Amino acid sequence: MKKRLLALILTLALAMSLLAVPAMAVETSQEAEATVSAQATVATSGYCGDNVKWSYSNGTLTISGTGKMSDYDTKDAPWSSDYCEDNYGEYYEDYFENRVKKIVVESGVTYIGKDAFGDLDRVTSVTLPSTVTAIGAEAFEGMEYLTSITLPSKLKTIGYAAFEDCGFTAITIPSTVTSIGKEAFAECNGLTTITFKGNAPTIGTNAFEDVRATVNYPANDSTWTTANMLNYGGTLTWVATGGTSTTTGTTTTGTTTTETATVTVATPTLGKIANKESGVKVTWTAVSGATGYRIYRKTGSGSWTKVKTISKGTTTSWVDDEDDLTSGTTYTYTVKAYVKQDGVTTWSSYDKTGLTIKWLEAPDLDDAKNAASSVTVNWEKVKGASGYYIYRKAGNATSWTKVGTVKSGSTLKWSDTDVSNGTMYTYTVKAYSGSYTSGYEAEGEEVYRLSRTSITSLTNSGSKKLTVKWKKNSKATGYVIQYATNSSFTNAKKVKVTSASTLSKTISSLTKGKKYYVRVRAYKTTGGETYHSAWSAVKNVTISK
């Protein structure tokens, strides 16, 4: 853990040093004018249209200006995961996805671009002005935490899959809307009430796929007929309401039209699942022709929740970040593939059994240090662990060997007695619970094994002097002598001997009549690091001279 924190600090320091470098030109000269955060390399404002700007602050993404936003179906939005990864590095891939909770589009903006906000799947609030007349394809796709939205009063067009897989339970379609694209509200599984305020718009194929809802439409409006009161891929119940009629509204069950599928997408074959140092890794077999994949997760017997959409069909693995997981909790994962063709997204089925694993975080190593007759390894407790496996690499070995097992989740140290003086050892630890094991710190903790020396002689060798002698450790660089007037070595003083062949030391300027306690340990400097043996047994001498 300490090493990872140090690495993070160094990474941020390097990022700060690069702030002066001009940003790479992207897409248009206006978008290249993005301002840069003072605390990272990630731009937090810029252009997203000829006369439209964006800015981010404290969880809110604000779109302002006049006219149309840019489309992002053939290029990446500056707040998208792909854009952040390509321009700022993998560490910042989910910078905005993890932070943006609110989107505010200000008055003057007339068009929401294609694929504008699809990556921001943690958004809980969207505010749209009356000036917006069109919403592009997939603009708000996948916002499962968006539980409500008010569509603009002058809105005319809702694009393909614009609100697919969103979390709201009710939607009101303004009277100005004339066109609803294919799959516009597909997979909005919580949507139960749909209200149309005006004439019947053109409604695309599967606009309400997998939606089970009551649809309210104006009574006495001749544009609403059985020809357009269909299911649109879902199960819709049409209810005539309002109008000038004095009779009670009528109810019509939607009819299902038969549509020929033009694309068939194979179900991904799930591969392996494993705990890694950074999270849970899920793998699958690539589906031929796939545009991308969507990963779902559930806890216990709960329902599936979308956790990641991947836009590359060749990707066959994904790691669920440890920060989004709780150690000791059992998770199940599955994967869908999708194909985008001619403006239509077709989804595969999925493996309903999925891959299950108990998430155990990788133990944070504290240290590995020399003890009297062993090397002791220490680590932090892992929630949900029933025990730990200890692994070791000796000398120049490149692979880990399991050398120990601790059968208690609360025991956080282990001693390796099978060690040789003068050998470098590296240790790491996995947690386990039943058949599940955690990941591990790949770097591990290093220690150079030094057997402890012993004091062979301690005398009051002269006036206010003592002389200590000890056994040689041929693998040492030198020795450290520690002495004090108490056995706990409070306020002790140290003397360093820099030659492994020097085996005695005289210490002067002591206090006559005082008893001094003395101990010795060897040290080794190698690879820029210094390692110490355990202290020798303590001996004492009274200064009588």
LINPE-V605042 format. One record per residue. N is the residue number from 0. PSI is psi in whole degrees, 0 to 359 (none if undefined). BURIAL is b if it has 9 or more other C-alpha atoms within 8 Angstrom, else e. Layout:
n=N psi=PSI burial=BURIAL
n=N psi=PSI burial=BURIAL
This chain:
n=0 psi=318 burial=e
n=1 psi=322 burial=e
n=2 psi=323 burial=e
n=3 psi=321 burial=e
n=4 psi=319 burial=e
n=5 psi=317 burial=e
n=6 psi=321 burial=e
n=7 psi=318 burial=e
n=8 psi=316 burial=e
n=9 psi=321 burial=e
n=10 psi=315 burial=e
n=11 psi=323 burial=b
n=12 psi=318 burial=e
n=13 psi=319 burial=e
n=14 psi=320 burial=b
n=15 psi=323 burial=b
n=16 psi=343 burial=e
n=17 psi=1 burial=e
n=18 psi=333 burial=b
n=19 psi=347 burial=e
n=20 psi=131 burial=e
n=21 psi=142 burial=e
n=22 psi=148 burial=e
n=23 psi=136 burial=e
n=24 psi=134 burial=e
n=25 psi=128 burial=e
n=26 psi=295 burial=e
n=27 psi=160 burial=e
n=28 psi=331 burial=e
n=29 psi=319 burial=b
n=30 psi=337 burial=b
n=31 psi=352 burial=b
n=32 psi=11 burial=e
n=33 psi=137 burial=b
n=34 psi=158 burial=e
n=35 psi=134 burial=b
n=36 psi=144 burial=b
n=37 psi=347 burial=e
n=38 psi=356 burial=e
n=39 psi=176 burial=b
n=40 psi=358 burial=b
n=41 psi=125 burial=b
n=42 psi=136 burial=b
n=43 psi=12 burial=b
n=44 psi=163 burial=b
n=45 psi=197 burial=b
n=46 psi=144 burial=b
n=47 psi=32 burial=b
n=48 psi=169 burial=b
n=49 psi=319 burial=b
n=50 psi=26 burial=b
n=51 psi=133 burial=b
n=52 psi=161 burial=b
n=53 psi=153 burial=b
n=54 psi=149 burial=b
n=55 psi=136 burial=b
n=56 psi=129 burial=e
n=57 psi=47 burial=e
n=58 psi=358 burial=b
n=59 psi=128 burial=b
n=60 psi=120 burial=b
n=61 psi=132 burial=b
n=62 psi=126 burial=b
n=63 psi=163 burial=b
n=64 psi=203 burial=b
n=65 psi=143 burial=b
n=66 psi=207 burial=b
n=67 psi=143 burial=b
n=68 psi=160 burial=b
n=69 psi=155 burial=b
n=70 psi=146 burial=b
n=71 psi=31 burial=b
n=72 psi=339 burial=e
n=73 psi=1 burial=e
n=74 psi=166 burial=e
n=75 psi=135 burial=b
n=76 psi=146 burial=b
n=77 psi=349 burial=e
n=78 psi=5 burial=e
n=79 psi=158 burial=b
n=80 psi=318 burial=b
n=81 psi=319 burial=e
n=82 psi=315 burial=b
n=83 psi=319 burial=b
n=84 psi=316 burial=b
n=85 psi=326 burial=e
n=86 psi=335 burial=e
n=87 psi=348 burial=b
n=88 psi=162 burial=b
n=89 psi=327 burial=e
n=90 psi=328 burial=e
n=91 psi=12 burial=b
n=92 psi=314 burial=b
n=93 psi=28 burial=b
n=94 psi=308 burial=b
n=95 psi=325 burial=b
n=96 psi=322 burial=b
n=97 psi=345 burial=e
n=98 psi=322 burial=e
n=99 psi=119 burial=b
n=100 psi=346 burial=b
n=101 psi=135 burial=b
n=102 psi=127 burial=b
n=103 psi=117 burial=b
n=104 psi=122 burial=b
n=105 psi=160 burial=b
n=106 psi=138 burial=b
n=107 psi=330 burial=b
n=108 psi=133 burial=b
n=109 psi=344 burial=b
n=110 psi=132 burial=b
n=111 psi=121 burial=b
n=112 psi=158 burial=b
n=113 psi=139 burial=b
n=114 psi=26 burial=b
n=115 psi=312 burial=b
n=116 psi=18 burial=b
n=117 psi=331 burial=b
n=118 psi=344 burial=e
n=119 psi=68 burial=b
n=120 psi=8 burial=b
n=121 psi=11 burial=b
n=122 psi=136 burial=b
n=123 psi=350 burial=b
n=124 psi=132 burial=b
n=125 psi=128 burial=b
n=126 psi=123 burial=b
n=127 psi=137 burial=b
n=128 psi=165 burial=b
n=129 psi=344 burial=b
n=130 psi=344 burial=b
n=131 psi=123 burial=b
n=132 psi=347 burial=b
n=133 psi=141 burial=b
n=134 psi=122 burial=b
n=135 psi=170 burial=b
n=136 psi=135 burial=b
n=137 psi=24 burial=b
n=138 psi=318 burial=b
n=139 psi=20 burial=b
n=140 psi=135 burial=b
n=141 psi=10 burial=b
n=142 psi=76 burial=b
n=143 psi=342 burial=b
n=144 psi=2 burial=b
n=145 psi=99 burial=b
n=146 psi=350 burial=b
n=147 psi=154 burial=b
n=148 psi=143 burial=b
n=149 psi=118 burial=e
n=150 psi=148 burial=b
n=151 psi=145 burial=b
n=152 psi=343 burial=e
n=153 psi=14 burial=b
n=154 psi=135 burial=b
n=155 psi=321 burial=b
n=156 psi=131 burial=b
n=157 psi=118 burial=b
n=158 psi=174 burial=b
n=159 psi=127 burial=b
n=160 psi=27 burial=b
n=161 psi=323 burial=b
n=162 psi=25 burial=b
n=163 psi=136 burial=b
n=164 psi=37 burial=b
n=165 psi=165 burial=b
n=166 psi=4 burial=b
n=167 psi=155 burial=b
n=168 psi=346 burial=b
n=169 psi=149 burial=b
n=170 psi=137 burial=b
n=171 psi=125 burial=b
n=172 psi=115 burial=b
n=173 psi=159 burial=b
n=174 psi=342 burial=b
n=175 psi=346 burial=b
n=176 psi=128 burial=b
n=177 psi=346 burial=b
n=178 psi=129 burial=b
n=179 psi=121 burial=b
n=180 psi=170 burial=b
n=181 psi=138 burial=b
n=182 psi=23 burial=b
n=183 psi=320 burial=b
n=184 psi=26 burial=b
n=185 psi=145 burial=b
n=186 psi=20 burial=b
n=187 psi=78 burial=b
n=188 psi=341 burial=b
n=189 psi=357 burial=e
n=190 psi=118 burial=b
n=191 psi=345 burial=b
n=192 psi=126 burial=b
n=193 psi=129 burial=b
n=194 psi=121 burial=b
n=195 psi=132 burial=b
n=196 psi=347 burial=b
n=197 psi=206 burial=b
n=198 psi=159 burial=b
n=199 psi=122 burial=b
n=200 psi=172 burial=e
n=201 psi=128 burial=e
n=202 psi=126 burial=b
n=203 psi=166 burial=b
n=204 psi=135 burial=b
n=205 psi=30 burial=b
n=206 psi=331 burial=b
n=207 psi=41 burial=b
n=208 psi=132 burial=b
n=209 psi=17 burial=b
n=210 psi=133 burial=b
n=211 psi=107 burial=b
n=212 psi=160 burial=b
n=213 psi=131 burial=b
n=214 psi=119 burial=b
n=215 psi=130 burial=b
n=216 psi=158 burial=b
n=217 psi=129 burial=b
n=218 psi=154 burial=b
n=219 psi=22 burial=e
n=220 psi=111 burial=e
n=221 psi=347 burial=e
n=222 psi=344 burial=e
n=223 psi=115 burial=b
n=224 psi=172 burial=e
n=225 psi=343 burial=e
n=226 psi=333 burial=e
n=227 psi=359 burial=e
n=228 psi=74 burial=b
n=229 psi=181 burial=b
n=230 psi=335 burial=b
n=231 psi=44 burial=b
n=232 psi=354 burial=b
n=233 psi=204 burial=b
n=234 psi=102 burial=b
n=235 psi=136 burial=b
n=236 psi=118 burial=b
n=237 psi=128 burial=b
n=238 psi=123 burial=b
n=239 psi=128 burial=b
n=240 psi=160 burial=b
n=241 psi=212 burial=e
n=242 psi=194 burial=e
n=243 psi=358 burial=e
n=244 psi=142 burial=e
n=245 psi=0 burial=e
n=246 psi=160 burial=e
n=247 psi=141 burial=e
n=248 psi=148 burial=b
n=249 psi=157 burial=e
n=250 psi=134 burial=e
n=251 psi=131 burial=e
n=252 psi=131 burial=e
n=253 psi=152 burial=b
n=254 psi=155 burial=e
n=255 psi=125 burial=e
n=256 psi=149 burial=e
n=257 psi=123 burial=e
n=258 psi=135 burial=e
n=259 psi=124 burial=e
n=260 psi=132 burial=e
n=261 psi=345 burial=e
n=262 psi=135 burial=e
n=263 psi=128 burial=e
n=264 psi=124 burial=b
n=265 psi=148 burial=b
n=266 psi=130 burial=b
n=267 psi=138 burial=b
n=268 psi=119 burial=e
n=269 psi=144 burial=b
n=270 psi=254 burial=e
n=271 psi=161 burial=b
n=272 psi=138 burial=b
n=273 psi=147 burial=b
n=274 psi=130 burial=b
n=275 psi=172 burial=b
n=276 psi=325 burial=b
n=277 psi=351 burial=e
n=278 psi=197 burial=b
n=279 psi=125 burial=b
n=280 psi=126 burial=b
n=281 psi=135 burial=b
n=282 psi=156 burial=b
n=283 psi=169 burial=b
n=284 psi=135 burial=b
n=285 psi=141 burial=b
n=286 psi=127 burial=b
n=287 psi=128 burial=e
n=288 psi=359 burial=e
n=289 psi=142 burial=b
n=290 psi=327 burial=b
n=291 psi=193 burial=b
n=292 psi=158 burial=b
n=293 psi=129 burial=b
n=294 psi=135 burial=b
n=295 psi=152 burial=b
n=296 psi=148 burial=b
n=297 psi=158 burial=b
n=298 psi=126 burial=b
n=299 psi=231 burial=e
n=300 psi=18 burial=e
n=301 psi=183 burial=e
n=302 psi=159 burial=e
n=303 psi=139 burial=e
n=304 psi=132 burial=e
n=305 psi=130 burial=b
n=306 psi=342 burial=e
n=307 psi=137 burial=e
n=308 psi=128 burial=b
n=309 psi=130 burial=b
n=310 psi=19 burial=e
n=311 psi=121 burial=e
n=312 psi=345 burial=b
n=313 psi=353 burial=e
n=314 psi=134 burial=e
n=315 psi=15 burial=e
n=316 psi=159 burial=e
n=317 psi=145 burial=e
n=318 psi=121 burial=b
n=319 psi=114 burial=b
n=320 psi=137 burial=b
n=321 psi=332 burial=b
n=322 psi=342 burial=e
n=323 psi=9 burial=e
n=324 psi=157 burial=b
n=325 psi=119 burial=e
n=326 psi=137 burial=b
n=327 psi=357 burial=b
n=328 psi=141 burial=b
n=329 psi=128 burial=b
n=330 psi=149 burial=b
n=331 psi=139 burial=b
n=332 psi=148 burial=b
n=333 psi=170 burial=b
n=334 psi=138 burial=b
n=335 psi=147 burial=b
n=336 psi=156 burial=b
n=337 psi=154 burial=b
n=338 psi=130 burial=b
n=339 psi=123 burial=b
n=340 psi=127 burial=e
n=341 psi=41 burial=e
n=342 psi=8 burial=e
n=343 psi=135 burial=b
n=344 psi=126 burial=e
n=345 psi=131 burial=b
n=346 psi=148 burial=b
n=347 psi=174 burial=b
n=348 psi=190 burial=b
n=349 psi=159 burial=b
n=350 psi=110 burial=b
n=351 psi=340 burial=e
n=352 psi=316 burial=e
n=353 psi=184 burial=b
n=354 psi=129 burial=b
n=355 psi=141 burial=b
n=356 psi=149 burial=b
n=357 psi=118 burial=b
n=358 psi=124 burial=b
n=359 psi=121 burial=b
n=360 psi=152 burial=b
n=361 psi=132 burial=b
n=362 psi=136 burial=b
n=363 psi=121 burial=b
n=364 psi=134 burial=b
n=365 psi=303 burial=b
n=366 psi=168 burial=e
n=367 psi=123 burial=b
n=368 psi=156 burial=b
n=369 psi=132 burial=b
n=370 psi=184 burial=b
n=371 psi=312 burial=b
n=372 psi=21 burial=e
n=373 psi=177 burial=b
n=374 psi=130 burial=b
n=375 psi=129 burial=b
n=376 psi=134 burial=b
n=377 psi=144 burial=b
n=378 psi=173 burial=b
n=379 psi=152 burial=b
n=380 psi=142 burial=b
n=381 psi=125 burial=b
n=382 psi=131 burial=e
n=383 psi=355 burial=b
n=384 psi=142 burial=b
n=385 psi=355 burial=b
n=386 psi=187 burial=b
n=387 psi=147 burial=b
n=388 psi=136 burial=b
n=389 psi=133 burial=b
n=390 psi=153 burial=b
n=391 psi=148 burial=b
n=392 psi=131 burial=b
n=393 psi=134 burial=b
n=394 psi=233 burial=e
n=395 psi=13 burial=e
n=396 psi=144 burial=e
n=397 psi=348 burial=e
n=398 psi=152 burial=e
n=399 psi=144 burial=e
n=400 psi=129 burial=e
n=401 psi=125 burial=e
n=402 psi=352 burial=e
n=403 psi=157 burial=b
n=404 psi=132 burial=e
n=405 psi=121 burial=b
n=406 psi=37 burial=e
n=407 psi=132 burial=e
n=408 psi=350 burial=b
n=409 psi=353 burial=e
n=410 psi=122 burial=b
n=411 psi=27 burial=b
n=412 psi=159 burial=e
n=413 psi=144 burial=b
n=414 psi=129 burial=e
n=415 psi=109 burial=b
n=416 psi=349 burial=e
n=417 psi=66 burial=e
n=418 psi=153 burial=b
n=419 psi=136 burial=e
n=420 psi=132 burial=e
n=421 psi=10 burial=b
n=422 psi=138 burial=b
n=423 psi=130 burial=b
n=424 psi=146 burial=b
n=425 psi=134 burial=b
n=426 psi=148 burial=b
n=427 psi=169 burial=b
n=428 psi=139 burial=b
n=429 psi=143 burial=b
n=430 psi=155 burial=b
n=431 psi=156 burial=b
n=432 psi=107 burial=b
n=433 psi=233 burial=e
n=434 psi=356 burial=e
n=435 psi=138 burial=b
n=436 psi=153 burial=b
n=437 psi=176 burial=b
n=438 psi=190 burial=b
n=439 psi=159 burial=b
n=440 psi=112 burial=b
n=441 psi=328 burial=e
n=442 psi=325 burial=e
n=443 psi=183 burial=b
n=444 psi=127 burial=b
n=445 psi=149 burial=b
n=446 psi=136 burial=b
n=447 psi=118 burial=b
n=448 psi=122 burial=b
n=449 psi=119 burial=b
n=450 psi=146 burial=b
n=451 psi=148 burial=b
n=452 psi=180 burial=b
n=453 psi=147 burial=b
n=454 psi=126 burial=b
n=455 psi=338 burial=e
n=456 psi=138 burial=e
n=457 psi=113 burial=b
n=458 psi=157 burial=e
n=459 psi=89 burial=b
n=460 psi=352 burial=e
n=461 psi=185 burial=e
n=462 psi=117 burial=e
n=463 psi=36 burial=b
n=464 psi=153 burial=b
n=465 psi=152 burial=b
n=466 psi=128 burial=b
n=467 psi=141 burial=b
n=468 psi=149 burial=b
n=469 psi=168 burial=b
n=470 psi=150 burial=b
n=471 psi=141 burial=e
n=472 psi=110 burial=b
n=473 psi=345 burial=e
n=474 psi=358 burial=b
n=475 psi=157 burial=b
n=476 psi=326 burial=b
n=477 psi=199 burial=b
n=478 psi=158 burial=b
n=479 psi=127 burial=b
n=480 psi=133 burial=b
n=481 psi=135 burial=b
n=482 psi=150 burial=b
n=483 psi=168 burial=b
n=484 psi=12 burial=b
n=485 psi=155 burial=b
n=486 psi=345 burial=e
n=487 psi=357 burial=e
n=488 psi=35 burial=b
n=489 psi=135 burial=e
n=490 psi=35 burial=e
n=491 psi=157 burial=b
n=492 psi=154 burial=e
n=493 psi=148 burial=e
n=494 psi=132 burial=e
n=495 psi=134 burial=e
n=496 psi=120 burial=b
n=497 psi=10 burial=e
n=498 psi=132 burial=e
n=499 psi=342 burial=b
n=500 psi=347 burial=e
n=501 psi=121 burial=e
n=502 psi=18 burial=b
n=503 psi=157 burial=e
n=504 psi=135 burial=e
n=505 psi=132 burial=b
n=506 psi=129 burial=e
n=507 psi=181 burial=e
n=508 psi=41 burial=e
n=509 psi=173 burial=e
n=510 psi=122 burial=e
n=511 psi=138 burial=e
n=512 psi=351 burial=e
n=513 psi=147 burial=b
n=514 psi=133 burial=b
n=515 psi=136 burial=b
n=516 psi=137 burial=b
n=517 psi=141 burial=b
n=518 psi=160 burial=b
n=519 psi=145 burial=b
n=520 psi=154 burial=b
n=521 psi=158 burial=b
n=522 psi=155 burial=b
n=523 psi=128 burial=b
n=524 psi=121 burial=b
n=525 psi=139 burial=e
n=526 psi=28 burial=e
n=527 psi=3 burial=e
n=528 psi=150 burial=e
n=529 psi=130 burial=e
n=530 psi=146 burial=b
n=531 psi=148 burial=b
n=532 psi=174 burial=b
n=533 psi=159 burial=b
n=534 psi=150 burial=b
n=535 psi=169 burial=b
n=536 psi=146 burial=e
n=537 psi=138 burial=e
n=538 psi=162 burial=b
n=539 psi=158 burial=b
n=540 psi=143 burial=b
n=541 psi=133 burial=b
n=542 psi=100 burial=b
n=543 psi=346 burial=e
n=544 psi=none burial=e
